[in-house]
Amino acid sequence: MTGQISQAVTDAKPAEVTPRQVVRDLLESNKQALGLSLPRAMDADRFARLLLTAGNTNQALFECDPRSFLAAGVACAQLGLEPNDARGLAYLVPFKDKKRGRIVQVIIGYRGMMDLARRSGMVSTINAFPVFSGDIFTYELGLEPSLHHIPGDHDEKPSDLTHVYAVAKVNGDPQFVVLTRRQVERARAQSQAGDSQYSPWSTHFVEMAQKTAIRRLCKYLPQTVELATAIGNDERPLVLTDLGHIDHEPADHDDAIDVETGEILAASAEPEAPKEK
């Protein structure tokens, strides 16, 4: 009996570390830094669980460079936006970079962009609306701008989108931006997320069109540091070393970063190509 047990122990192999475990360990070892990035009202443990839940929902995120997953998580924490939930504040999306391989990118949703705009305290209201074929829609620019929209009684099909506009009140003064369907398509073409099967451009086109209008409008609104950062780095892959310092490979499970003075910079990336079935 003893010999059999001994043989079983001898033949036993170490359990293989899964990509999810690598990401989980990386988040755990950087939980303190993650917490320093979050607003006071947010909890680091809960935020780390949200990031893991995002990966559980889309396993392709765990197949990306774990450090890029951490960088995306820290970026969301710095903006105070919880990713990949029903509110659509922000999304973690897998991409394929020519030099870095598979990485994770943050895409801010239109509700997340509106939330950031309101934080200045000078924007009392902000919203965006889609315009479809069959709607009554007119607008004028110039010294006395005006906008008039009466939605029609029809299905809101993405293919029928003609315009999208964003409106805001700054200290009671209304401002708006209108984009045509062609301008929206041009913005999508310029986005690194435009053609990815995981991108909200593919799954929530109308909402992303609204976000494009809000993003354009936000350039003319009072900006917080968070809003300026979001506009400058939205839909771009992030580099962890630009968020702070990192010494080791993720397989060591002991990576640690300092996010207090890091700046988010952009890197060139291409959307992750859909897997062949």
N, C-alpha and C positions, 0 to 999 in steps of 0.2 A: 504494500500500500504506500509506504514511504517513498519507494522508488518511483511509483507511478506519479505521485505528487511532484517529486523532484523533477521528473522528466517534463511534466506539464509546465512547471515554472521555467525550465530551461528553454522550452520551445515557444514560450509566450513572446509575442512581439509588442513593442510599445505602440500604444494607440496613435493613429495618425491624427495630426492636428488639422482640423478643418479650417477653411477660409473664414468661416463665421467665428471660430474660436480665436483666430488671429486678430480679427477686428475687435472682438469683445475684450480680449486682453489689452489691446492697444488703447481702447476707450477707458478701461479700468485704470491703467497706469497713468493716464492723463486726465483723470476725473477732476483733480484739483485745478489744473489749468483750464479745463472746460468750464468749471464753475466760476473761475475768475472772469471768463468771457461773457457769462450770462448776466442779464439784468437781475437785480436783487430778488424780484418776485418769482424767478424761475429756479428750479431745483436741478442740480447736476445729475443726480441719480435718475430722475425722471427723464431728463433730456437724453442721457445715454441710452435709456431703454427705448426712447422714440427713434433714435438712430438705428438701433438694432432691429426694431420693428420695420423700419423702412427697408432694411436689407432682407428681412424675412419675406416681405411682400414682393420684392424684386431681387431674386438671388443673384442676378448679374452684378449687383453692387458689391457683393462679397468676392466676386471674381476680379475686381479691380485692385489696383495698388492700395493696400491698407492705409498707407500714409495719406493718399489722396482722399480716402474716405474720412479720415480724421480731419484733414484740412477743410473739407466741405462741412463737416460737423461743427468745427470751430467757427467757420465763417457764418453759419446760421446762428450760432450762439452769440457771436458779436453783434449781429443784427437783431437778436431777440425774436427770431422767427422759428417756429417749430415746423420741421419739414414733413412732407408726405402724409399729411392728415387730411380729413374731410374738408377743412377750411381752404385748402389750396394756397397757403401763405408762401410756401417755398417747396421746391422739389429737388431731390437728389437723383441725378441721371447718370448712367454709365456711358463713357465715351472711349474711343480708341485714339490715342495720341501716337503720332508717327515715331516719336523718340521715346516716350515714357510708357507705351503700352496702354493697357486699360486703366482709366482713371475715372474718378467721380467728379461731377460738376454740379454746381448749384444754379438753379433757375428760380428766380423769384416770381411768384404768382401775382396777379393784379391786386388781390386783396392784401398781400404782403406789401406791395408798393404803396397802396393807399394807407396802410397802417403806419408805414415809415413817414409818409408825408404829414400825417396828422400830429406827429410827435413834436413838430416845431411849435405848436400851440397857436399859430397864426392861421392855420388852415381849418376853418370850421366845418366845411363839408367838401368831400371829393368823391367822385364816382365816374364810371364809364359805362357807356351804353352802345350796343350794336344796332346797326341799321340794316334792314333786310328789304329785298324787293317787295313792293307793295306798301311800304311805309310812306307817309308824307314827311319829307325831310328837306328843309331849306336852311341855309346859313349865309351870313355875310360878314366880311372882315372890314377893316378900315377904322375910321375914327369912332364909328358907332356900330360895333359888332353886334350881331344877333344870331340866334339859333332857334329853330322851331322843328319839333319832331313829334309826330303822332304815329305810334306803332300800328300796323295793320293787324287784322285778324287772320293769322296764318301760322304755319309751323316755322320755327326759327332754325332753318337748315343752314349749316355752315356754308354750303355751296351758294346760298342766296344772299350772303353778306355783301353789302355794297359799300358801307362806310362804318366807321367806329369813331366815337368821340368821347373825350374826357372833359369833365367840368369840375370847377373848384371855386370856393369862395375864400378869399384871403382878406381878412379884416373887413368882411362884408362886401368886398369888390369881386364880382364874378369874372372868371377867366375860363376859356375853353380852347381845346385843340381838336381839329377834325382830320381824320386820315381816310383816304380812299382805299378800296380793296387792293388796288395796285400798290399803294404805299405799304400796306400791311404785308403783302406778298414779298415785297422787296426787303422788308425788315426780316421776314422769315428766312429768305435766301441768304442774308448776311449773317444770320445767327448760326453758330456752330451746332445748335441743337435742332435746327430746322428739319432735318430728314431722319432723325433717330426714331426708331420704333418705340423707344421708351420716353421720348420727349412729350411734354404737354402740347407742343405744337402739333403733334400727331393725334393726341387723344382729346385735347381741349382747345381746338383752334380758335373758337370765338372768344374764350376767356383770354387766350394769349394775345389776340388782336386788341382786346380791351386793355390788357397790360401794356401793349406797345403805345397806345394813346396816352395812358397815364404816365408812362415813363417819359414820353415827349413833353407832357404838360409839366411834370415835376422839375424839369430843367428851368422853368420860369417861376417856381414857387420857392418860398423860404426853405432852406435846407438844413437839416441836422447833419451831424457827422455820419450817422448811419445811412441817411438817404443818399448823401453824396457818394459814400462807399458803394452802396447798392447799385446806383446808376453807373458808376465807373467800372464795376466788375461783374455786372449781371450777365449770365449766360456765357461765362468764361471759366475755363478750368483753373483751379487754384494750386499754388505751390506751397507745400507745407513749410519749407525752409524760409519762406517769406512771411510766414505767420509767427515764426519763432525758431528756436534751435532744436536740432535733432541729431543724435549721434549714431544710432544703431539701426540695423535692419529690423523690419517688423517681426521676423522670425524669432528674435531674441526676447520678445514680449516685455521689454523694459524701456521702450521709447518714452521720452519725456520732453515736453516743449514748454517754452515760456512765451505766452501770447500777449503779454502786457504792452510790448512795443512793436509788434509785428505789423507789416503792411501787406495787404493782399495785392499780388501782381498777377498778370495774365500770362498764359502760355498757349502756344498754338496747338489746336486739337481738331480732330475730325470725329463725327458721330460714330458710335459703335455700329458696325454693319449688322443687320439682322442675321441670325443663324439660319443656315439652310436646314429645312426639314427633310 
